[in-house]
Amino acid sequence: MSDVTDKAALARKIAERKVAFIRHGISYLVVVVGLAIVNNLTYGGYQWWLWVAFGWGVGVVSHFLSAFLYQSGSLVERLARKELEKMNESDKT
């Protein structure tokens, strides 16, 4: 029963991280588009909003990586499994 509970808690944590990323991405798009509009309506020369888009974009990309690729140590578990497989193969020879 504990294993099922642990898996449910982990699944909920992963789902919450993915939803948080989606919210982050939506707010990023809304704010950056708003800044671009303000920049181009008030002063169309220097595109200062691109600095905000780039800086915040780095944060959005890192949030994506943590939410979808490196979730809850899955990368560490995958690498550990590969190392165990290598060790088992070397023991057989």
URNORWO-V421313 format. One record per backbone hydrogen bond with DSSP energy under -1.0 kcal/mol. CO is the residue of the C=O (numbers start at 0). NH is the residue of the N-H. Records with the same first field share a line. If there is no record, write none. Layout:
CO->NH  NH
This chain:
0->4
1->5
2->6
3->7
4->8
5->9
6->10
7->11
8->12
9->13
10->14
11->15
12->16
13->17
14->18
15->19
16->20
17->21
18->22
19->23
20->24
21->25
22->26
23->27
24->28
25->29
26->30
27->31
28->32
29->33
30->34
31->35
32->36
33->37
34->38
35->39
36->40
37->41
38->42
45->47
46->49
47->50
48->52
49->53
50->54
51->55
52->56
53->57
54->58
55->59
56->60
57->61
58->62
59->63
60->64
61->65
62->66
63->67
64->68  69
70->73
72->76
73->77
74->78
75->79
76->80
77->81
78->82
79->83
80->84
81->85
82->86
83->87
84->88
85->89
86->90
87->91
88->92
